[in-house]
Amino acid sequence: MVRQFRLAAFYFDFHANDVLSSFCLHSYDMVHYGHSNQLRQAKAMGDYLVVGVHTDAEISKHKGPPVFTQEERYKMVRAIKWVDEMIEGAPYVTTLETLDKYNCDFCVHGDDITLTVDGKDTYEEVKREGRYRECKRTQGVSTTDLVGRMLLMTKTHHSNMVSYQHTDNFGKGPKGHSPWTGVSQFLQTSQKIIQFASGKEPQPGDTIIYVAGAFDLFHIGHVDFLEMVYKQAERPYVIVGLHFDQEVNRYKGKNYPIMNIHERTLSVLACRYVSEVVIGAPYAVGKDLLDHFKVDLVCHGKTEVIPDKDASDPYAEAKKRGIFKTIDSGNNLTTDDIVQRIIENRLQFEARNQKKEAKEMAMIEAMKRREQQEQSEGVAQSEGVAH
């Protein structure tokens, strides 16, 4: 029997010759490469991954207002290449009943903590029954941090900066805070890229399609575009060219890109419609690039094409060869729109993250007190035996 995987939890129940299914549960608001890495690790623990995504109402009740609608979040999760099945409207608390309902062996969550509105561990029941597994949280990224970058309008996250210092929620200054809500610098490694990459070379008969851009804050607008690009051929091999941070800042301005080149690379590689990524692609899609990758088709969305530094058309060579195509994905959402959503709801998001961190700190203190109590009881028992 095929089973499902859900983001917040997985459960184990080993049976010979069975398909081992894992389950993850999460809000998946502002899906980023940290979420994707969690799902990658979860999929590696079993054979079939089921991901449950909460409704807007559930997120608002337990965490605060989501940035993306539930329909947008459902589609984003479905586009992650390690996800086999997605459950809409999953309950916030993972129970044994939920795991059994979707024929899952275990649930998987990161090594941070998830609490209900009243401060309870959402995985308490499945942990008690031994159907819970943890994966490593991806250091250097969180939704809180990304929102902070948008609001602060700084460029310290760009990859050319020597110093890299995160502030706490929305830049209110360093202070003691939750190790789960707080973030640290993201350091790219070749191993991480290998883990995310497909490792597949184009095969004879494949149609090699090239697209380029910033793909900043990888979102549902990008997913819809790449899905349409993918549908342009029976056997597509989609290569995404990512521009360096300085190039993106040239044509986007302000503090763009919100995510640096290393972060954007992983975000795009996690998409099921992407076969390969060119890190630091040239802005002009010229003869050398087209010949090197044997490109059959070059696509661009309905957004404006910004001229190169010399005022030339970056797609001139592709148009000359007759292989350029404008794609209408039917989705006009841009990174600017997302930033605007955050700015318009700044106070709500500040309150959301402060509330989340307060709950986590309270849980940490409770865990410390319990550990100290258990140690004291252990010492007392040892002394009793000695006497």
C-alpha positions, 0 to 999 in steps of 0.5 A: 500500500502506498502511504503519505508524508506530511511536513510536521511529522513522520512515523515509523512502523517497519514491515518487511516488503512494505512501502515505508511512508512518512508524513510532514505537517506545516503551514508552509507560509513563504516556502523557502529552501529551509522547508524544501531541505526538511522535505528532502530529509524527510523523503530520504527516511522513507519511500513515499512522502505525504505533506499536510498543509494547514488552512489560513484559519488554522495558521491565524489561530495558532501563529498569526496571519499567513503571508500567502493564501492556502491555495497559493501554499498548496500549489507551492508545496506540490511543486517541491520535487520530493513531495509525493502527495499533498493533503489540503487543510491538515489539522494543526496537531498531529495525532495517531488518528491522522497518521493512520488515516493517511496510512503513514508509518511515522511523522517527521519534523525539524529539530525546532519546536511547534506549539499550539495556541496554548503552548502545547507541543503539537507532536506530543501524542506521536512522540509518546507512541514512538512514531515521530522522527526529526530532521535537521533544521536548515541554519541561516534561514527562517520566514522571520528573517526573510520578512525582516530583510524586506522591512529593513530594506538593507543589503547585508544579505547580498553575497558580496558583503564581508560582514553578515549579521542578522538582527532579531525580529524585524531588526529590534536589536540583538537580545536573548531569543529562541534558538528556533526563531533566531537565525544564523548566517547561511553558508553554502556548500557543494554538498548542499547543492549536490543534495538538491540537484537532480544530477541528470544530464539531458538525454537524446530527444530532450528539448533543452529550454533556457530561462533566466532571471532573479527568481527572488523569494521563489514564489507561486508566480515563479512556479506557474511560469516554470510549469508553463515552460515545462509544458512547452515540450514532451520531454523538457529539460529546463535550465534556469540561469540565475543572475548574481546579486549585483546584477539583480540589484542593477535592474531591480534596485532597492535592496533586491534581491531579498535572497542572495545567489546561494539561497536562490540556487537552492530554492530553484533547484527544489522545484520539480520543473527544473533540471539544472541551474546556472549559478551567476548566469550572464545577463545577455543570453548570447551565442556562447551560452546557447551553443554550450547548453545546446538550447532549443528554446528560450522563454521569458514571462510577460514581465518587462525585459530590462535592457543590458548595461549597453542598452542592448536586448539580452534576448537578441541572439535567441530572437535572431535564431527564432527560438525565443518565446514569451510565456503567459503563465496567467499569474501576475504575482511578483516579488514586489507584490509579496514585499508589499503584502509584508509592508502593509501588514507589518504590525501583524507580522511583528506581533505574530513573531513576537508571540511565537518566540515568547511561546518557544522561550516558555517551552525552553524554560519548562524543559530546563526545569523538568531536566533539572528536576529529573537530575535531582531525583536521580541524585536522590535515588543514588544517595538512597541506594548508597545508604 
